[in-house]
């Protein structure tokens, strides 16, 4: 099954406010952009991903992401928050491809591996709606809807419980840590580095670092 992904990205100036400690010594907007570039780059390298739509009003970020091959869509008028942006992206996709399988993907997965994303999407394709919880088991990093199914995103906060309550099936797979490891805090960033981050995140952190998909191993 071919998938189109919706990736939301808030304005970089407001992104990653919870990062503290060592990471706070670097410009958080630069880290947020690096996370998004590595996430989208890895997603586009996944064979079952046909297209990536980034929903953002940050024009400089949109320019960088479009250069990777993503399509950039402005947020809906009046904003409305993360879930409104995701629904807007899904509606745009279904307007072009009515029978498309659609999934959301967080923009802060700097260790994302294309092969692991492919395994998650293959599993999601077995259900009308499915989701992958984050590494903490509280939030969600991916929500998928099969052709003809409404996405119905319920992100922010304890979204795992809300997606379960909505009838979405929880994806339970071993060996897909890179798809679950979003980065909001310094602890999250250390865990992503242990998995191996992508080249743009490594560069933003002043590399060399351990580099994941699309990069080379470094110390």
Beta strands, then each sheet from edge to edge (+ up, - down):
strand 1: 3-8
strand 2: 49-55
strand 3: 71-73
strand 4: 101-105
strand 5: 129-133
strand 6: 140-145
strand 7: 169-170
sheet 1: 3+ 2+ 1+ 4+ 6- 5+ 7+
end
